[in-house]
Amino acid sequence: MRHRRRLGGLSISIPSQRQRCPYAGPLYGNFAALQQLKQLHPKLKILISLRGAASSGFAAAAATEAGRNAFAASCIDRFIKGNVAQGISAAGIFDGIDIDWEFPTAADAKNATALAEEFRDQLNALGKMNHKHDLLTRRRRVTDVVGFNACGTVGQIAVESSV
């Protein structure tokens, strides 16, 4: 059984804790598997990918400064700080966030950059407190890179190509 949760304008699916799985602990399913993988390979870096099409809520979340701030804060709290559920922590599983906004419109280009900047600013602020540098990537098709000018303004950002 899966539970649907709203996360800053996006709907995500989280497996139920009652779901049968081979993990004995507060985390189950994929999060537990990732946690075990990190224990076996401590230098492994894992990023959570926030994926959606233009109609999935990215545009609404990125449209205002308050929306960008709330969306970034919510994602960082859940995936980087590890506050996945009351009394259950997944801190340390994810080393960063990949923003995979599929096909933003030309009108969304400025907001896409502002959203990436907000994530970077909040990740940097968290890094000053915990002395850790969390990664931020933004997946774009190579043909779209010219319209996305985040490399000079956001800091460390990776651009992947898709075929």
N, C-alpha and C positions, 0 to 999 in steps of 0.2 A: 504494500500500500504506500502511495506517495502522497505527500502533503504539498499543496501549492501555497507559496508565500509571495507576498509583494515585496520587492526590494527596490526602493527608489524609482518606482514607475515601471519596473520590469517584473514579470512573474517568473519565479524559479520553482523547480520541482526538487523536493528533498525527500529521500527515502525515509520511510517510517522506521523508528528505532526498534519496533517489534518485528521487523522483517528478519527472517532467518539469515544468519551469516556466520562465518567461522571465527569472528573476532569477539574476544571477551573483553569488553571495556565500554566506556561511555560512547565511543565512536563506532559506527557500523558502516558497512558498505564501502563505497569508494573512498570516503575520508579515512576510514580505518586502514584500508589498503595503502593509501598514500602515506599515512603516518608510519606504517611498518616499513615501507620503502625508504622513507627518510631516515629511519633508525638504522637500516642496513647500509645506506649510502648517505652519510651526513653532509657531503659536499654537493649533493644533488639539489638543483634549484627547480622548484615547481611553481608555475604561475596559474592562477585561476583565469579562465577566459570568459569574459562577459560578452556574450554574442547575441546579436539581434539584427533584424532588418530595420530599415528606416521606419517601418510601421510598428515596431515592437515596443516603443516607449523611449528609446534613446533620444529622439528629437524632443519629446516633451520634457524629459529629465534635463536635457542640456539647454533648453530654451531660455532659462533665467539663471541668474547668479545663485539665487536661493535653491533652485532645483539642482544645479550642478553641485553645490555645496552639500546638500542633503544626500544626493545619490553617492557621491564620493565617500562621504562620512559613513554611510550605511554599508557600502561595500567593504571599506577598510575595516570597520568594526567587525563585520561578520567573517571575512576571509583572511585578513592579515592579523588582526588582533585575536581572531579565533572564537568570537562569541557567537557560535552557531545556534545555540539554544540555551534556555535557562539552566544553569548548572553544568553545562557541557562546553568544554573548551577544545578548540582545534588549533590553538596557537602554535605557530611554527611549521605548519604544513605548507602554507603558501608563502613564497618569497617575493611575490609581486602579482601584478594584475595586467592582463592583456585585454585591451579594449578592442573588440572585434565588431565594430558597428558596420554592418553590411550595407553598402550602397547609400550613404547619406546623400541627400539632395544637394545641389549647389547652394541652396539657401542655408543648409545646415553646416557648411564648411567652417564658418567662423565659430559656431557653437561647438563643433567637434574639437577644434583647437582649444577653445576655452575649457571644455570638459577635461581634455588631457592635461591642461595646465593646472586645473583644480585638483585632479588626482595627484599630480606631481607635487604640488604645494603641500597637500595634506600628508603625502607619504614622506616628504622631506621633514615636515614638522614632527611626525612620529619618529623618524630616524634620529632626530636630535635628542629625543627623550630616551630611546632604547639603543642608541649607537649602532644602528643597522641601516643599510641602504636597501630598500625594497625596490624591485624592478618594476618598470612600466613599459609596456609595449603597445603598439597600435598597429593592427593589421590593416594593410591597404594593398590594393592591387597596384602593380608597378605603374600602370597608366594613370592612376589617380594621385601619385605621390606629388606631382607638381602642384596640385591644388591644396595640398595639406602641408603647411609650413610650420611644423611643430619642432623640427630638429633644432632650430636655433633658439626657440623660446621655451621649450619644455625641459630640455636636458637630455638625459639618457632615454632614448626611445628607439625601438627597433622597427624596421619596416620589412615585412615579409612579402614575398611575391606568391601569387597563386596562379596555377595554370588552368 
